[in-house]
Amino acid sequence: MDISILRGDITRQRVDTIVNAANSSLLGGGGVDGAIHRAGGPAILDACRDLRAAKYGRGLPTGQAVATTAGRLHARWVVHTVGPVYSPAEDRSALLASCYRESLKVAGDLGAASIAFPAVSAGVYGWPAPSAADIAVSTVRETATDIADVRFVLFNDEVYAAFEQAMG
């Protein structure tokens, strides 16, 4: 597995799978979630609505992952995962690790050879960048997968620097 970090816009990646840091509603939101829905177009929202109607009536649980079409993105699929909101009073790191593990599993089951991750929970969910990066990198390194190309595509300098540190 080749793991790389990039500074940029995840919606511009040419990969089999783009991971969306979604909210549990699966119906779009801000940050990465909003950017993916805007760039991918209405097909992603339609697929998410179908998932809500068929299986996730109460929303996608934190730490889980599910795939939809990628719409107009340069990818085959979007894997939506719901990260935990950071809490200094409660250790939710296992849920954050689960986002990466489950996303790799879903993408691998689809036959993906490449995947692009954002820094799940490191935006509006308040997870400190150094901890988010450590969990992301160590989980991906420890997860058995046939996916050969794993990219962390990071939107700002602070998060990029944290992932650079975590990569060693």
Summary of the structure (lengths in Angstrom):
residues: 168
radius of gyration: 14.3
end to end distance: 16.0
largest distance: 43.3
contacts: 578
relative contact order: 0.22
helix: 41%
strand: 20%
